Amino acid sequence: MSERIVVDPVTRIEGHLRIEAQMDGETIADAWSSGTMVRGIEIILRGRDPRDAWAFAQRICGVCTLVHGIASIRAVEDALDYPIPPNAQLIRNLMIAAQFVHDHVMHFYHLHALDWVDVVSALKADPKATSALAQSISGYAKSSPGYFRDMQQKLKTFVESGQLGIFANGYWGHPAYRLPPEANLMAVAHYLEALAWQRNVVKLHTIFGGKNPHPNFLVGGVPCAISTGPGGGGGGTALNDTGLAIVQNVIDEMRQFVDQVYLPDTLAIAGFYRDWAGQGEGVGNFLAYGDFPDQDPGDLASLLVPRGVILDRDLSTLHEVDLEDERQITEYVSHSWYDYSGGREQGLHPWKGETALHYTGPQPPYDHLDVAQAYSWLKSPRWKGKPMEVGPLARLLVMYAHGHAQTRELVGQTLHTLDLPIEGLFSTLGRTAARTLESKIFADAMQGWLDRLLANIRAGDLQTFNERQWAPETWPQEARGVGYTEAPRGALAHWIVIRDGRIANYQAVVPSTWNAGPRDGQGQRGPYEAALRGHRLHDPEQPLEILRTIHSFDPCIACAVHVVDPDGEPLVEVRIQ
């Protein structure tokens, strides 16, 4: 059998993604990744005040709102050499880390776990045996037979009503599912538990940034003033003792859930799918921009997550990354629906980046993409001409190669538990495990940042923003900057060119562009396309194996493509009558 399998849209992701896989018998011989909505948000930023860019840039995505705001304000601060106070950096670190832990838990349980967990099978489980299983892997309090019996009854109600609701449209009963019913029930219970958990953890963003999603930011610091005095003082908008106590509770809840639920569940489920440590590798090159600076984002030596590149799975060498070097980061449009004024085969550094539409694809409905031509609204980023995987696995490998002690300990324990060599990390399973392990690292680090913030406040340091006079007439006529961060899905950077006090050019290269982008002019596949090759499908009508690997990257195609025209007007309008 030789046929083209199409998965469109790929569900349980943010945005619209199409995967086409060419089969050779039961095995994927080749694959193509297509973002199916046009990108254009950089265009609407031109001509605006750079201090306002973060408010627009956050709307790149409705999930990763915070990280785009961080990248944007860091780009402006870099361009105008505008430092921020230590308290502001600590608060930013806390907000970014909270985004990571929240996002990773939501991804595992609500977007990715259902690729491994057969929900309907949980109806056959013995709640008492499920309780024994849960207590054997964790000391989590909610592990009694009665707890799991109640959760099973909730699931049964969904099924008997004929409407699975949040569990609809799964490939339940697929032969690739391997968990026993008791493990399925445990995972489904924790799926529901995570829904309640996430309502509390977002409070950290509302305390520091006023709201979630789309928290507020400020070029030169953070928008929350610190107030001391009787009862905390400061009214409803200042950061006081009450708010800081809530932040402490949020951190405690995050660490407890990661330690007692998320980490044990990941290891327990992975134990049934060890063969997936040999599938879904990708391109074998890994890139991290780094994040969580001690104080100054320009001090790369102080980053908790180091900056670097790993080539060809060689963990003995970290290559340096310079985001300002126009020979390093480039974007290609050879197989994208964009034009470059100097020709479609050239690569442009983001400071010189262009976003000109050039759609030559088929009009729906259509059977297949013309993959010999342009076939995606994503560009193809490259580092020194090489495709790179970004994300939790890239970060974990860079931290491991850099010698980070906790990373090495967690990786060693995980590989030992699963009886896998370190090469097992370069895989679909390794990508999923990396997301869990870094959640542990970042949740633990949050306590240290909060402790330092509290110590600064007790010492009388209440400054959260730079009060220096900063009028546009004092700016240089032209300035360029780059703001970087590590979004949950990988390396994220915004490049800005400011001319005469206004934005002259703005380009965001986002994680899912690195991972989901199409081939470049040299025919090099991106990580999604490379990772799918060699997968054997049990049933082409239910391509669960494709979803497992694609979801292991946690696609956020909304970050990579956007529905606006060159004038910033929407192309699609949906009315509810």
C-alpha positions as CSV (number, residue, x, y, z in Angstrom):
1,M,0.0,0.0,0.0
2,S,1.3,3.5,-0.9
3,E,-1.0,6.4,-0.1
4,R,-1.0,9.9,1.3
5,I,-2.6,10.2,4.8
6,V,-4.0,13.6,5.7
7,V,-4.6,14.8,9.2
8,D,-6.4,18.2,8.9
9,P,-6.9,19.8,11.3
10,V,-4.6,18.3,13.9
11,T,-6.8,18.7,17.0
12,R,-5.9,19.4,20.7
13,I,-3.5,22.2,19.6
14,E,-3.7,26.0,19.4
15,G,-4.3,27.0,15.8
16,H,-4.6,25.1,12.6
17,L,-2.1,22.5,11.4
18,R,-2.3,20.0,8.5
19,I,0.0,17.0,8.3
20,E,0.3,14.9,5.1
21,A,2.2,11.6,5.4
22,Q,3.3,9.5,2.4
23,M,3.0,5.8,3.3
24,D,5.2,3.0,2.2
25,G,3.0,0.0,3.3
26,E,2.3,0.6,6.9
27,T,5.2,3.0,7.5
28,I,5.5,6.7,7.0
29,A,8.1,7.3,4.3
30,D,7.9,11.1,4.3
31,A,5.8,13.9,5.8
32,W,4.9,17.5,5.3
33,S,3.7,20.1,7.9
34,S,1.5,23.0,6.8
35,G,0.3,25.9,8.8
36,T,-3.0,26.8,7.1
37,M,-3.7,30.3,8.2
38,V,-1.8,33.5,7.1
39,R,0.6,35.3,9.5
40,G,0.6,39.1,9.5
41,I,0.7,40.5,13.0
42,E,4.1,42.1,12.6
43,I,2.6,44.3,9.9
44,I,0.1,46.0,12.2
45,L,3.0,47.0,14.6
46,R,4.7,49.2,12.1
47,G,4.5,52.9,12.8
48,R,3.4,52.4,16.4
49,D,5.1,53.5,19.6
50,P,7.5,50.7,20.6
51,R,6.4,51.1,24.3
52,D,3.0,49.8,23.2
53,A,4.3,46.9,21.2
54,W,3.9,44.3,24.0
55,A,0.1,44.9,24.1
56,F,-0.3,43.9,20.5
57,A,2.4,41.2,20.5
58,Q,0.7,39.4,23.3
59,R,-2.3,38.9,21.0
60,I,-0.1,36.6,18.8
61,C,-1.5,33.8,21.0
62,G,-4.3,33.3,23.4
63,V,-2.4,30.7,25.4
64,C,1.2,31.9,25.6
65,T,0.3,35.6,26.1
66,L,2.8,36.3,28.8
67,V,5.9,35.2,26.9
68,H,5.2,37.3,23.9
69,G,4.8,40.3,26.2
70,I,8.2,39.5,27.8
71,A,10.0,39.1,24.5
72,S,8.5,42.4,23.3
73,I,9.5,44.5,26.3
74,R,12.9,43.0,26.4
75,A,13.4,43.9,22.7
76,V,12.5,47.5,23.4
77,E,14.7,47.6,26.5
78,D,17.6,46.1,24.5
79,A,17.2,48.6,21.7
80,L,17.2,51.6,24.0
81,D,19.6,50.3,26.6
82,Y,17.0,50.5,29.4
83,P,17.8,48.4,32.5
84,I,15.3,47.1,35.0
85,P,15.5,46.9,38.8
86,P,16.2,43.5,40.5
87,N,12.7,43.2,41.9
88,A,11.2,43.5,38.4
89,Q,13.5,40.7,37.2
90,L,12.5,38.5,40.1
91,I,8.8,39.1,39.4
92,R,9.3,38.5,35.7
93,N,11.0,35.2,36.5
94,L,8.1,34.2,38.7
95,M,5.6,35.0,36.1
96,I,7.4,33.2,33.3
97,A,8.0,30.1,35.5
98,A,4.3,30.0,36.5
99,Q,3.4,30.1,32.8
100,F,5.7,27.1,32.2
101,V,4.3,24.9,35.0
102,H,0.7,25.8,34.3
103,D,1.1,25.3,30.5
104,H,3.0,22.0,30.9
105,V,0.4,20.5,33.3
106,M,-2.4,21.5,31.0
107,H,-0.7,20.1,28.0
108,F,0.1,16.8,29.5
109,Y,-3.3,16.0,30.9
110,H,-5.7,17.9,28.5
111,L,-3.8,17.8,25.2
112,H,-1.3,15.0,25.2
113,A,-2.3,12.3,27.8
114,L,-5.3,11.2,25.7
115,D,-2.8,10.0,23.1
116,W,-1.7,7.4,25.6
117,V,-4.7,7.0,27.9
118,D,-7.9,5.1,26.8
119,V,-10.6,7.0,28.6
120,V,-13.4,4.5,28.0
121,S,-11.2,1.7,29.3
122,A,-11.3,3.4,32.7
123,L,-14.9,2.2,33.1
124,K,-13.6,-1.3,33.5
125,A,-11.2,-0.4,36.3
126,D,-11.5,-1.6,39.9
127,P,-11.4,1.6,42.0
128,K,-9.7,-0.3,44.9
129,A,-6.9,-1.5,42.6
130,T,-6.6,1.9,41.2
131,S,-6.1,3.3,44.7
132,A,-3.4,0.8,45.4
133,L,-1.7,1.7,42.1
134,A,-1.8,5.4,42.9
135,Q,-0.5,5.0,46.4
136,S,2.3,2.8,45.2
137,I,3.8,5.7,43.0
138,S,2.9,8.8,45.1
139,G,1.8,10.1,48.5
140,Y,-0.9,12.3,46.9
141,A,-3.7,12.6,49.4
142,K,-6.5,12.1,46.8
143,S,-5.9,8.4,46.2
144,S,-8.6,6.6,48.2
145,P,-10.9,3.9,46.6
146,G,-13.9,6.3,47.2
147,Y,-12.2,9.1,45.3
148,F,-11.5,7.0,42.2
149,R,-15.0,5.4,42.5
150,D,-16.5,9.0,42.3
151,M,-14.4,9.9,39.3
152,Q,-15.4,6.7,37.5
153,Q,-19.0,7.5,38.1
154,K,-18.5,10.9,36.6
155,L,-17.0,9.3,33.5
156,K,-19.8,6.7,33.4
157,T,-22.4,9.5,33.3
158,F,-20.7,11.0,30.3
159,V,-20.7,7.7,28.4
160,E,-24.2,6.6,29.3
161,S,-25.6,10.0,28.2
162,G,-24.2,9.3,24.7
163,Q,-22.2,12.5,24.9
164,L,-18.6,12.1,26.0
165,G,-18.2,15.9,26.2
166,I,-14.6,16.7,26.8
167,F,-13.6,13.1,25.9
168,A,-15.4,13.0,22.5
169,N,-13.8,12.1,19.2
170,G,-11.0,10.0,20.7
171,Y,-9.7,6.8,19.1
172,W,-10.9,4.8,22.2
173,G,-10.2,1.1,21.8
174,H,-7.3,1.6,19.4
175,P,-4.8,-1.3,19.6
176,A,-1.9,1.1,20.3
177,Y,-3.3,1.9,23.7
178,R,-1.5,-0.3,26.4
179,L,-2.4,1.0,29.8
180,P,-4.4,-1.3,32.1
181,P,-7.9,0.0,33.1
182,E,-6.7,1.0,36.5
183,A,-3.9,3.2,35.1
184,N,-6.4,4.7,32.7
185,L,-8.8,5.6,35.5
186,M,-5.9,7.1,37.5
187,A,-5.0,9.3,34.6
188,V,-8.6,10.4,33.9
189,A,-9.1,11.3,37.5
190,H,-6.0,13.5,37.4
191,Y,-7.2,15.0,34.1
192,L,-10.2,16.3,36.0
193,E,-8.1,17.2,39.0
194,A,-5.9,19.4,36.8
195,L,-8.9,21.3,35.6
196,A,-9.6,22.5,39.2
197,W,-5.9,23.0,40.0
198,Q,-5.3,25.4,37.1
199,R,-8.0,27.8,38.3
200,N,-5.8,28.6,41.3
201,V,-2.4,28.8,39.8
202,V,-3.3,31.6,37.4
203,K,-3.8,33.9,40.4
204,L,0.0,34.5,40.3
205,H,-0.3,36.3,37.0
206,T,-3.3,38.4,38.2
207,I,-1.4,39.5,41.3
208,F,1.7,40.6,39.4
209,G,0.1,41.5,36.1
210,G,-3.5,42.5,36.9
211,K,-5.1,39.7,34.9
212,N,-4.8,36.4,33.0
213,P,-4.7,35.9,30.1
214,H,-2.8,38.9,28.7
215,P,-1.3,40.3,31.9
216,N,0.0,43.8,31.9
217,F,3.6,44.7,31.3
218,L,5.8,47.8,31.4
219,V,8.9,48.6,29.5
220,G,11.5,49.2,32.2
221,G,10.0,47.0,34.9
222,V,6.7,45.5,36.0
223,P,3.4,47.4,36.5
224,C,2.9,46.3,40.2
225,A,4.0,48.7,42.9
226,I,5.1,47.2,46.2
227,S,3.3,48.5,49.3
228,T,4.2,48.1,52.9
229,G,2.7,49.4,56.1
230,P,-0.1,48.3,58.5
231,G,-2.1,45.4,57.0
232,G,-0.1,45.6,53.8
233,G,-1.7,48.9,52.7
234,G,-1.6,50.1,49.2
235,G,-5.2,49.7,48.1
236,G,-6.4,47.2,45.5
237,T,-3.6,47.6,42.9
238,A,-0.4,47.4,44.9
239,L,1.5,44.3,45.7
240,N,1.1,43.8,49.5
241,D,1.4,41.1,52.2
242,T,-1.9,39.5,51.2
243,G,-0.9,39.2,47.5
244,L,2.5,37.8,48.4
245,A,0.9,35.2,50.7
246,I,-1.3,34.1,47.8
247,V,1.8,33.9,45.6
248,Q,3.4,31.6,48.2
249,N,0.3,29.4,48.2
250,V,0.3,29.2,44.5
251,I,3.9,28.1,44.4
252,D,3.2,25.5,47.1
253,E,0.3,24.1,45.1
254,M,2.4,24.0,41.9
255,R,5.2,22.1,43.6
256,Q,2.9,19.7,45.3
257,F,1.0,18.8,42.0
258,V,4.2,18.4,40.0
259,D,5.9,16.3,42.7
260,Q,2.9,14.1,43.7
261,V,0.8,13.9,40.5
262,Y,2.4,15.1,37.3
263,L,5.9,13.5,37.7
264,P,4.7,10.1,39.0
265,D,2.0,9.9,36.3
266,T,4.5,10.6,33.6
267,L,6.8,7.9,34.8
268,A,4.0,5.4,35.3
269,I,2.5,6.0,31.8
270,A,6.0,6.0,30.1
271,G,6.7,2.6,31.6
272,F,4.1,1.1,29.3
273,Y,5.4,2.9,26.2
274,R,9.2,2.5,26.4
275,D,9.5,1.6,22.7
276,W,8.5,5.2,22.0
277,A,12.0,6.2,23.2
278,G,13.1,5.0,19.8
279,Q,10.6,6.9,17.7
280,G,10.1,10.5,16.7
281,E,13.6,11.9,17.0
282,G,13.4,14.8,14.5
283,V,16.5,16.6,13.1
284,G,18.9,15.9,16.0
285,N,19.9,19.6,16.4
286,F,18.6,21.5,19.4
287,L,18.5,25.2,20.2
288,A,17.8,27.2,23.4
289,Y,18.0,31.0,23.7
290,G,18.0,30.6,27.5
291,D,16.0,32.3,30.2
292,F,15.5,33.2,33.9
293,P,18.4,35.7,34.2
294,D,19.6,36.5,37.7
295,Q,19.3,40.2,37.1
296,D,20.3,41.6,33.6
297,P,18.9,39.6,30.6
298,G,22.2,40.5,28.9
299,D,24.2,38.6,31.5
300,L,24.0,35.2,29.7
301,A,26.3,33.6,32.4
302,S,23.5,34.1,35.0
303,L,20.7,32.3,33.1
304,L,19.1,29.3,34.8
305,V,18.5,27.9,31.3
306,P,21.7,28.5,29.3
307,R,21.9,29.6,25.7
308,G,23.3,27.2,23.2
309,V,23.1,24.8,20.3
310,I,23.6,21.1,20.2
311,L,24.4,19.6,16.8
312,D,23.9,16.0,15.8
313,R,23.0,14.8,19.3
314,D,26.6,15.6,20.6
315,L,26.1,16.6,24.2
316,S,29.8,17.2,24.7
317,T,29.8,20.5,22.8
318,L,27.6,23.6,23.2
319,H,27.8,26.0,20.4
320,E,27.4,29.7,21.1
321,V,24.3,31.6,19.8
322,D,24.3,35.3,18.9
323,L,20.8,36.6,18.1
324,E,22.3,39.8,16.6
325,D,24.6,38.0,14.2
326,E,22.8,38.2,10.8
327,R,24.6,35.1,9.6
328,Q,23.1,32.9,12.4
329,I,19.3,33.3,12.6
330,T,17.7,33.4,9.2
331,E,14.2,32.7,7.9
332,Y,13.5,31.1,4.5
333,V,10.3,31.1,2.4
334,S,11.2,28.7,-0.4
335,H,8.2,26.5,0.5
336,S,6.1,29.1,2.2
337,W,3.3,31.4,0.9
338,Y,5.4,34.5,1.3
339,D,7.6,36.6,-1.0
340,Y,11.0,38.3,-0.3
341,S,11.8,41.4,-2.3
342,G,15.3,40.0,-3.1
343,G,14.0,36.6,-4.2
344,R,12.4,33.6,-2.5
345,E,15.6,31.6,-2.1
346,Q,17.4,33.9,0.2
347,G,17.4,33.8,4.0
348,L,16.7,37.0,5.9
349,H,17.7,37.8,9.5
350,P,14.7,39.1,11.4
351,W,15.9,42.7,11.6
352,K,15.6,42.6,7.8
353,G,12.6,40.3,7.8
354,E,9.6,40.8,5.4
355,T,6.0,39.6,5.7
356,A,4.7,39.8,2.1
357,L,1.9,37.4,1.1
358,H,2.3,35.3,-2.0
359,Y,-0.4,32.6,-2.0
360,T,-0.1,30.1,-4.8
361,G,-1.7,27.1,-3.1
362,P,-4.9,25.2,-3.9
363,Q,-8.3,26.5,-3.0
364,P,-10.3,24.3,-0.7
365,P,-11.6,21.7,-0.9
366,Y,-8.6,19.9,-2.2
367,D,-7.0,16.5,-1.8
368,H,-3.4,17.2,-1.3
369,L,-0.9,20.0,-1.1
370,D,1.6,20.6,-3.9
371,V,4.6,19.9,-1.7
372,A,7.0,20.5,-4.5
373,Q,6.0,24.2,-4.3
374,A,4.9,26.4,-1.5
375,Y,2.7,24.6,1.0
376,S,2.6,26.5,4.4
377,W,2.0,29.8,6.0
378,L,5.0,29.1,8.2
379,K,8.4,30.2,7.3
380,S,11.5,28.0,7.8
381,P,13.9,29.4,10.4
382,R,17.5,28.1,10.4
383,W,20.6,28.6,12.6
384,K,23.7,28.8,10.4
385,G,21.6,27.1,7.7
386,K,20.6,24.2,9.9
387,P,17.1,23.2,11.1
388,M,16.7,23.2,14.9
389,E,14.3,21.7,17.4
390,V,13.3,24.0,20.1
391,G,11.3,23.3,23.3
392,P,11.5,21.4,26.5
393,L,13.7,18.7,25.1
394,A,16.1,21.2,23.7
395,R,16.3,23.1,27.0
396,L,16.8,20.0,29.0
397,L,19.6,18.8,26.8
398,V,21.3,22.2,26.9
399,M,21.0,22.3,30.7
400,Y,22.3,18.7,30.8
401,A,25.2,19.5,28.5
402,H,26.0,22.6,30.6
403,G,26.3,20.5,33.7
404,H,23.2,21.8,35.6
405,A,23.2,19.5,38.7
406,Q,19.4,19.1,39.2
407,T,18.9,18.4,35.5
408,R,21.5,15.7,35.5
409,E,20.1,14.2,38.6
410,L,16.5,14.1,37.3
411,V,17.5,12.8,33.9
412,G,19.6,10.1,35.6
413,Q,16.7,9.0,37.8
414,T,14.2,9.0,34.9
415,L,16.4,6.9,32.6
416,H,17.2,4.5,35.5
417,T,13.5,4.1,36.3
418,L,12.6,3.5,32.7
419,D,15.7,1.4,32.0
420,L,16.7,3.5,29.0
421,P,20.0,4.8,27.7
422,I,20.5,8.6,27.3
423,E,19.8,8.2,23.6
424,G,16.2,7.5,24.7
425,L,15.8,11.3,25.2
426,F,16.0,11.9,21.5
427,S,12.4,10.8,20.9
428,T,8.7,11.3,21.3
429,L,8.9,9.9,24.8
430,G,11.9,11.9,25.7
431,R,10.2,15.1,24.5
432,T,7.2,14.4,26.8
433,A,9.4,13.5,29.8
434,A,11.5,16.6,29.3
435,R,8.5,18.8,29.7
436,T,7.7,17.1,33.0
437,L,11.3,17.3,34.4
438,E,11.7,21.0,33.6
439,S,8.4,21.7,35.3
440,K,10.0,20.2,38.5
441,I,13.1,22.4,38.0
442,F,11.2,25.6,37.4
443,A,8.7,25.1,40.2
444,D,11.5,24.5,42.6
445,A,13.3,27.6,41.4
446,M,10.3,29.8,42.0
447,Q,10.6,29.5,45.8
448,G,14.1,30.9,45.6
449,W,13.0,33.9,43.5
450,L,10.1,34.6,45.9
451,D,12.5,34.4,48.9
452,R,14.8,36.9,47.3
453,L,11.9,39.3,46.5
454,L,10.7,39.1,50.1
455,A,14.2,39.7,51.4
456,N,14.6,42.8,49.2
457,I,11.2,44.2,50.5
458,R,12.2,43.6,54.1
459,A,15.5,45.4,53.4
460,G,13.5,48.4,52.1
461,D,14.0,47.9,48.3
462,L,10.5,48.5,46.8
463,Q,11.5,49.6,43.3
464,T,9.8,47.6,40.5
465,F,10.4,49.9,37.5
466,N,13.1,52.2,36.2
467,E,12.1,55.8,36.9
468,R,14.6,57.4,34.6
469,Q,13.3,60.0,32.3
470,W,12.7,58.2,29.0
471,A,11.2,60.6,26.5
472,P,11.3,59.6,22.8
473,E,13.2,62.8,22.0
474,T,16.1,61.4,23.9
475,W,16.2,58.2,21.9
476,P,18.7,57.6,19.0
477,Q,17.3,58.3,15.5
478,E,17.5,54.6,14.8
479,A,17.9,51.7,17.3
480,R,17.7,47.9,16.9
481,G,17.0,45.4,19.6
482,V,16.2,41.7,20.2
483,G,14.1,40.4,23.1
484,Y,14.4,36.7,23.9
485,T,12.7,34.3,26.2
486,E,12.0,30.6,26.5
487,A,8.3,30.0,25.9
488,P,6.9,26.7,27.1
489,R,7.1,25.5,23.5
490,G,10.7,26.7,22.9
491,A,13.0,29.5,21.9
492,L,11.1,32.7,21.3
493,A,12.6,36.1,20.2
494,H,11.2,39.4,18.9
495,W,13.4,41.6,16.8
496,I,12.6,45.3,16.6
497,V,13.9,48.3,14.5
498,I,13.0,51.7,15.9
499,R,13.3,54.7,13.6
500,D,12.4,58.3,14.6
501,G,10.6,57.0,17.7
502,R,8.4,54.6,15.9
503,I,8.5,50.9,14.9
504,A,10.0,50.6,11.5
505,N,10.2,46.8,11.4
506,Y,9.1,44.0,13.8
507,Q,9.6,40.3,13.4
508,A,8.8,37.5,15.9
509,V,10.3,34.0,15.3
510,V,8.3,31.7,17.4
511,P,8.9,28.1,18.7
512,S,6.3,26.4,16.4
513,T,7.8,28.1,13.4
514,W,11.1,26.5,14.2
515,N,9.5,23.1,14.8
516,A,6.6,23.1,12.3
517,G,8.1,25.0,9.4
518,P,8.3,23.5,5.9
519,R,11.4,22.4,4.0
520,D,13.9,25.1,3.1
521,G,15.5,25.6,-0.4
522,Q,18.0,22.9,0.4
523,G,15.3,20.4,1.0
524,Q,16.0,20.1,4.7
525,R,13.0,19.0,6.7
526,G,11.8,20.8,9.8
527,P,11.5,18.9,13.1
528,Y,7.8,17.8,12.7
529,E,8.5,16.5,9.2
530,A,11.6,14.7,10.2
531,A,10.1,13.2,13.4
532,L,7.3,11.4,11.6
533,R,9.4,9.4,9.2
534,G,9.5,5.7,10.1
535,H,6.3,5.6,12.1
536,R,4.3,2.5,11.7
537,L,0.5,3.1,11.7
538,H,-1.8,0.4,13.1
539,D,-4.8,2.0,11.3
540,P,-4.4,4.8,8.7
541,E,-8.0,5.8,9.4
542,Q,-7.1,6.4,13.0
543,P,-3.5,7.8,12.9
544,L,-3.0,7.9,16.6
545,E,0.8,7.5,16.2
546,I,1.0,10.8,14.2
547,L,-0.8,12.6,16.9
548,R,1.5,11.2,19.6
549,T,4.6,12.6,18.0
550,I,3.1,15.9,16.8
551,H,1.5,16.5,20.2
552,S,4.8,15.8,21.9
553,F,6.0,19.1,20.5
554,D,2.9,20.9,21.8
555,P,2.1,22.8,18.6
556,C,1.0,26.4,18.9
557,I,0.2,27.3,15.4
558,A,-1.7,30.4,16.4
559,C,1.7,31.8,17.4
560,A,3.1,31.1,14.0
561,V,0.2,32.1,11.8
562,H,-2.5,34.8,12.1
563,V,-5.7,35.9,10.3
564,V,-5.1,39.5,9.4
565,D,-4.6,41.3,6.1
566,P,-1.7,43.8,5.4
567,D,-3.9,46.6,6.8
568,G,-4.5,44.7,10.1
569,E,-8.1,43.9,9.3
570,P,-9.6,40.5,10.0
571,L,-10.0,38.1,7.1
572,V,-12.6,36.0,8.8
573,E,-15.7,37.1,10.8
574,V,-17.9,34.7,12.7
575,R,-21.3,35.8,13.8
576,I,-23.6,34.1,16.4
577,Q,-27.2,34.7,15.6
